[in-house]
């Protein structure tokens, strides 16, 4: 970089412009040796973002495990009866030793970053049922200490009792309403999966009652809280889906409920920088929306819009084709051969003589009859379409049934 080439940017300028956050810059520098220069390439920027994303995901998952009510596995014992260290406890001890050696070796931060990343990989590879809360806490506590030492968590102290870094929790004022609407959505998805293709009215009525948002609150601002509004609006959306079926005569499609649940996850909450991460078992994980998740959602939305546009174009083309086909029937079969090409016709308008007065041959008549019969069929369809919309003054295109999609 050079000021003379006008491609020189100070750290302060990069931060002020919003190109970088303090954390992202520090991670970038930690990935390089302190005594070497670092070239900011797309590869190193991607590496930096991936490392940050991996740490954030770990903290989110670790905090979820630590706050859950699930029972954890019982540590095994060795031959002396004492609790044997678990695999993750051994990996943590190994990581602590390696980090100490790396920092003593000319402050080798790139190696430290790799060690932390590898430890998280081992954690992520461990089966959920085998995870012990004590191991989760110990690893999360140590990684929190390390990121705090490196200044990746603002002014947080290495001795802080907190777990994680900033940005892995949704806003405090959002937690009550968002966790409530997430629990409602979880129950709806379970009901939809268990009752496909239709959900019994009794089940949905029970869930609507169970998850009814409070009508009022001691907090005078709660009704204006945008997070609370998400809860009430989603509840109203489900109520409106169920309402037409209150008489019990028609089924409630599970697909309608699942579509509303997807809209909440993919559209409504991301607008508030919140995401619900669905899991195969257990409730959805409530978490802040990352830039990568936002990009993925936007890409998915673009793909879906492209599919809708393509489907609409196909339908329009099919409709236009049907309209043109219908228009062919405007002419009555009695009049279709009344041209200079022929000089004689029977009672139905089928030619009997050509323009020179010669009798039409049998083969020609056979062909003409086929054409006449085809036009008769088209004309009948055209008259039926006209009579369906009035005295033949309004012409509507015919819509054909669209092919089913899987």
ABEGO torsion letter per residue (X at the ends): XBAAAGABBBAAAAAAAGABBAAAAAAAAAABBAABBBBBBAAAAAAAAAAAAAAAAAAAAAAAAAABABBBBBBBBBAAGBBBBBAAAAAAAAAAAAAAAAAABGGBAAAAAAAAAAAAAAAAABBAAABBAAAAAAAAAAAAAAAAAAGAAEABBAABABBEBBGABBBAAAAAAAAAAAAAAAAAAAAAAAAOABBBAAAAAAAAAAABBBABBABAAAAABAAAAAAAAAAAAAAAAAAAAAAGABBBBAAAAAAAAAAAAAAAAAAAGBBBBBBABEBBBBBBBBAAAAAAAAAAAAAAAAAAAAAAAAAAAAAAAAAAAAAAAABBAAAAABBAABABBBAAGBBABBAAGBBBBAAAAAAAAAAAAAAAAAAAAAAAAAAAAEAGABBBBBBBBBBBBX
